[in-house]
Amino acid sequence: MWVCVDPPDHFIRSIWLDPVIQKFVPICHADKRIFNSDQWHFMDIRVGDCPNIVYFKRNEHFKAKQYLWEDCINWGNHKKYGGGRSVMLAAIRILFILGVRQIYMLGVDFKMSSTSKYHFDQDRHKGSISNNSSTYVKLNERFKELRPLFAQENFYIYNCNPDSGLTAFDYLPYQTAVNNMLGQFGNIDVRSERTRNLYDIKGYDKLKGIGK
């Protein structure tokens, strides 16, 4: 799964054209063309023509108490509300809607400088570095505000980067995260599962052990 908030021409076409990748995209981008960065031109293919697209409506006014339950996806604040927008906010909300209740973050360093920019080939000028660094500070504060609200929904986020600038969430070693997931989903023997009586016996009878 992959999510964006920025215009579609900011991203490589292989993401858009790959049917295996489920893409969560603001609905305002549906009619925008994708970009061929090999030959450096817009294609006659629009987001709406691409496979495995899920649209969402977004908003730009962060309010912690409504973040999990509002009817659109928040990605931070417009500059008139203080700024600090990020796809991370949208991605976390989408995972919550999809029923995910434990998130283990990888590679979230929350640091940018003139010598350490993105982890892909993209330059950033001094103003962009300053803006991103400011956004990291704002996101830390928002996540601190959200964390007790997350806990009320049994929704937990862990950071697997020991050197991260994101301090709002507890650090958890990567291998521990893997072991946690294997412990939940790795011990099911599908050969022992049965379908007989699942349809025939009502839930209240199952509680009594009938059909066991």
C-alpha positions as CSV (number, residue, x, y, z in Angstrom):
1,M,0.0,0.0,0.0
2,W,1.2,3.5,-0.8
3,V,-0.2,6.9,-0.1
4,C,0.4,10.4,-1.5
5,V,-0.9,13.9,-0.8
6,D,1.3,15.8,-3.3
7,P,0.5,16.2,-7.1
8,P,1.0,13.0,-9.1
9,D,3.8,14.3,-11.2
10,H,6.0,14.3,-8.1
11,F,6.1,10.5,-8.2
12,I,7.6,7.9,-10.6
13,R,5.2,6.3,-13.1
14,S,6.0,2.7,-12.1
15,I,4.1,3.3,-8.9
16,W,1.0,4.5,-10.8
17,L,1.1,1.7,-13.4
18,D,1.8,-1.2,-11.0
19,P,-1.5,-3.0,-10.2
20,V,0.1,-4.7,-7.2
21,I,0.5,-1.4,-5.4
22,Q,-2.7,-0.2,-3.8
23,K,-2.6,3.6,-4.1
24,F,-4.4,6.0,-1.7
25,V,-4.8,9.3,-3.5
26,P,-6.6,12.6,-2.8
27,I,-9.6,12.7,-5.0
28,C,-8.7,16.1,-6.3
29,H,-5.8,14.4,-8.2
30,A,-8.0,12.0,-10.1
31,D,-7.9,13.9,-13.4
32,K,-4.3,14.8,-13.3
33,R,-1.7,13.3,-15.6
34,I,1.2,11.2,-14.5
35,F,4.7,12.0,-15.5
36,N,7.4,10.0,-17.4
37,S,10.6,10.9,-15.6
38,D,12.7,8.8,-18.1
39,Q,11.8,11.0,-21.1
40,W,10.6,14.0,-19.1
41,H,7.1,14.6,-20.3
42,F,3.5,14.2,-19.2
43,M,1.8,11.1,-20.3
44,D,-1.7,10.7,-21.7
45,I,-2.6,8.7,-18.7
46,R,-4.4,10.2,-15.7
47,V,-4.5,9.0,-12.1
48,G,-8.1,7.8,-12.8
49,D,-6.8,5.5,-15.5
50,C,-4.3,3.8,-13.3
51,P,-5.0,0.4,-11.5
52,N,-5.8,-0.1,-7.8
53,I,-6.6,3.4,-6.8
54,V,-8.5,4.3,-3.7
55,Y,-9.5,8.0,-3.3
56,F,-9.9,10.1,-0.2
57,K,-10.9,13.6,0.7
58,R,-8.5,15.6,2.7
59,N,-8.5,18.6,5.0
60,E,-5.9,21.1,6.2
61,H,-7.0,22.0,9.7
62,F,-5.6,19.6,12.4
63,K,-7.8,19.0,15.4
64,A,-6.6,16.1,17.6
65,K,-9.9,15.1,19.1
66,Q,-11.5,14.6,15.7
67,Y,-8.5,13.2,13.8
68,L,-9.5,9.5,14.1
69,W,-13.2,9.9,13.4
70,E,-13.7,12.9,11.0
71,D,-15.2,12.1,7.6
72,C,-12.1,13.2,5.7
73,I,-8.3,12.7,6.0
74,N,-6.3,15.3,7.8
75,W,-2.7,15.9,6.6
76,G,-1.8,18.8,8.9
77,N,-2.5,22.5,8.8
78,H,-2.7,25.0,6.0
79,K,-0.3,27.9,6.6
80,K,-3.2,30.1,7.8
81,Y,-3.6,27.6,10.7
82,G,0.1,27.3,11.4
83,G,1.4,25.1,8.7
84,G,3.1,21.7,9.0
85,R,1.5,19.3,6.6
86,S,2.7,15.7,6.1
87,V,1.7,12.6,4.3
88,M,2.5,10.7,7.6
89,L,-0.7,12.0,9.2
90,A,-2.7,10.8,6.2
91,A,-1.1,7.4,6.2
92,I,-1.6,6.8,9.9
93,R,-5.3,7.7,9.7
94,I,-5.8,5.4,6.6
95,L,-4.2,2.5,8.4
96,F,-6.5,3.1,11.4
97,I,-9.6,3.1,9.1
98,L,-8.3,-0.2,7.6
99,G,-8.3,-1.8,11.1
100,V,-4.6,-1.7,11.8
101,R,-4.1,-1.2,15.5
102,Q,-0.3,-1.6,15.8
103,I,2.1,0.4,13.6
104,Y,5.9,-0.1,13.7
105,M,7.7,2.8,12.0
106,L,10.9,2.1,10.1
107,G,13.3,4.7,8.8
108,V,11.6,7.7,10.4
109,D,14.6,9.9,11.3
110,F,12.8,13.3,11.4
111,K,16.1,14.9,10.5
112,M,17.2,17.0,7.5
113,S,20.3,19.0,6.8
114,S,22.3,20.2,3.8
115,T,24.2,16.9,3.8
116,S,21.4,14.6,4.8
117,K,18.2,15.1,2.8
118,Y,15.7,12.6,1.5
119,H,16.6,8.9,1.2
120,F,16.0,9.2,-2.6
121,D,17.6,11.3,-5.3
122,Q,16.1,14.7,-4.7
123,D,17.8,18.0,-3.8
124,R,16.4,20.4,-1.2
125,H,17.3,24.1,-0.9
126,K,17.9,25.9,2.4
127,G,14.3,27.1,2.7
128,S,12.9,23.6,2.1
129,I,15.2,22.1,4.7
130,S,14.1,24.7,7.2
131,N,10.4,24.1,6.5
132,N,10.8,20.3,6.8
133,S,12.7,20.7,10.1
134,S,9.9,23.0,11.4
135,T,7.3,20.4,10.3
136,Y,9.1,17.7,12.3
137,V,8.8,19.8,15.4
138,K,5.1,20.4,14.8
139,L,4.4,16.7,14.1
140,N,6.1,15.7,17.3
141,E,3.8,18.0,19.2
142,R,0.7,16.7,17.4
143,F,1.6,13.1,18.0
144,K,2.1,13.8,21.7
145,E,-1.4,15.3,21.7
146,L,-2.8,12.3,19.8
147,R,-1.1,9.5,21.7
148,P,-3.6,9.3,24.6
149,L,-6.4,9.5,22.1
150,F,-4.9,6.6,20.2
151,A,-4.6,4.6,23.5
152,Q,-8.3,5.0,24.1
153,E,-8.8,3.1,20.8
154,N,-6.1,0.5,21.6
155,F,-4.2,2.0,18.7
156,Y,-0.4,2.0,19.3
157,I,2.6,3.2,17.3
158,Y,6.2,2.3,17.9
159,N,9.4,3.8,16.4
160,C,12.0,1.2,15.4
161,N,14.7,3.8,14.7
162,P,16.9,4.3,17.8
163,D,18.3,7.6,16.5
164,S,15.0,9.2,15.4
165,G,14.0,12.7,16.1
166,L,10.4,11.5,16.4
167,T,10.2,11.1,20.2
168,A,6.4,11.1,20.7
169,F,6.3,7.3,20.3
170,D,8.2,4.7,22.3
171,Y,11.3,3.1,20.7
172,L,11.0,-0.6,20.0
173,P,13.9,-2.6,18.4
174,Y,13.1,-3.9,14.9
175,Q,13.5,-7.6,15.8
176,T,11.1,-7.2,18.7
177,A,8.6,-5.7,16.4
178,V,9.0,-8.7,14.0
179,N,8.7,-11.1,16.9
180,N,5.5,-9.4,18.1
181,M,3.9,-9.8,14.7
182,L,5.0,-13.4,14.3
183,G,3.6,-14.1,17.8
184,Q,0.2,-12.8,16.8
185,F,0.0,-14.3,13.3
186,G,2.7,-16.9,13.0
187,N,1.3,-19.6,15.3
188,I,-1.8,-20.5,13.3
189,D,-1.8,-24.0,11.8
190,V,-4.2,-23.6,8.9
191,R,-4.4,-27.4,8.6
192,S,-6.2,-27.6,12.0
193,E,-8.8,-25.0,11.1
194,R,-12.2,-26.4,10.2
195,T,-15.2,-25.0,8.3
196,R,-17.7,-27.7,9.4
197,N,-20.6,-26.2,11.6
198,L,-19.4,-22.6,11.2
199,Y,-22.6,-21.9,9.3
200,D,-25.0,-24.3,11.0
201,I,-24.4,-23.4,14.6
202,K,-25.4,-20.0,15.9
203,G,-23.1,-17.8,17.8
204,Y,-24.8,-18.2,21.2
205,D,-24.6,-22.0,20.8
206,K,-21.0,-21.8,20.0
207,L,-20.5,-19.9,23.3
208,K,-21.9,-23.0,25.0
209,G,-19.4,-25.2,23.2
210,I,-22.0,-26.9,21.0
211,G,-20.4,-28.4,17.9
212,K,-16.9,-28.3,19.3
